[in-house]
């Protein structure tokens, strides 16, 4: 799986601000279909990004993401959200998903990166597994 994460973390595919700010990549595996989904921090800013109502809510229901961010980044900014959003938009169920997230900076490239407070609030107890861990846990 690590090779799949590295494959998704190629900075040379990004340009401008997206490339400069790229510091996290995530691979989500759907154990029901065997499909993999890739995400990066800031991916939600992409043109044509469809925000899945399970995550972002809609006019009648709240989504899994916190309404107010629990850290200094907007809720939805994370690589985990980007990858999970892609999976849900493809018909996956959240309880079938496995998360693995890594750093993509030069100094820490390839090291596991635990999910932030927003992702912990949104996904802990809902996804099948998070191999890179949750913020503030042993």
N, C-alpha and C positions, 0 to 999 in steps of 0.2 A: 504494500500500500504506500510505503514511503516514496517509491518512484513515481506513483501517480500524483502525489502531492507536489513533488518537485516539478513534474511536468506542468502542473497548473500554475506554478509560480514563476514562470518565465517573464521577467521584467521587459525583455526586448519586444514583447507583443504590445506593450502599452506605450503611450506617448504623453508628453506634456505633464500636467498636474497629476494625472492618474499614475504615471510612472514614478514621479517624485514622491508621492504619498503612499505607494504600495509597500506595506510592511507585514502583511499577514495573508496567508492562503489557507483554504480549507477544502478538504475532500469529504463528501458525504456519501455513504454507501447505503443503498436500499437493500436490505436482506430479503425482501419479498421478490424483487425483480432482478437483483444482481447488477443494477445500474449504479454508476458513479456520477456524482455531480460536483462541479468545481466552483469555488467562490473566492473572492478577494475582498479585502476591506475597501469600502467605497464603491463596490459594484452596483449598489442601488442607485447610484447617480447616472448609470448608463442610459442612453437614449433608448426608449422602448421597453424599459424595465417594467414588468407587470408585477405589481405588489399583490401577493397572494393574500386573500382576506383572512386565512387562518393566522397569518403572522401579523398583518397590518390592520385587520378589522375592516368593517364596512359600515354602511349607514345604520345597520341594526345590531351588530355585534362588535365587541372589543376583540382585538387580536391578541396573540400571545405576548407580543412585545410590550414592554412598559409604555404607558402613555407619556410619561416624563422620564427622560434618560436618568439612569442611576450612576452615570459617570460623565466625563467631559465630552463624550462623543454622542452624536444623535443616535437614538435607538434605531436600528436598521442598518447602521454603517458597517457592521462586522462581516468578516468573510463567512462566518457560520450562517448568518442571515442570508447572504447572497446564495450560498450553496443550497441551503434548505429551501429557500424560496423557489429556486430552479426545480428542485425535486418535487415540491408540492404542486407547482404549476404543471409538472409532467404526470400528476396523478398519484404520487407517492403518499403514504400515510406517515405522519410524524413518528409514530411509535415503532416504525420499522427502520428508522434511520440511525446510522452510526456516524459520529463526527470525529475527525482528526484534523487538528489545526497546527500550523507551523509558522515560525518567524520567517520573513523573507529579506531581512536586512543583511548587509554584508557581515556584520559582526556576530549575528546569531543564526544565520541561514540554516534551515533544516531542523532547528531545535523546536520541540513541542511548545506551543503557546496555549496556556489555559484560557478558557472562555471567560469573558468579562462579566461584570455584574448584570448587564442587560440580558446577555445570553443565558446566564445562570437562571435568572428569573423567568425567562421565556421557555427554556428547553429542559432544565433539570427535572427529571421524573416524567418527561414526555418523550424524549428520544430513547432509543434502545441502549446506546452507549456513547460516552465521550472519552476517547482514549487519551486526549491531551489534558483533561481535567477541568475543574470548575474553579473560578476565582475564590481565593481565601479558604481553600480546603487542603487538608493533608494529602 
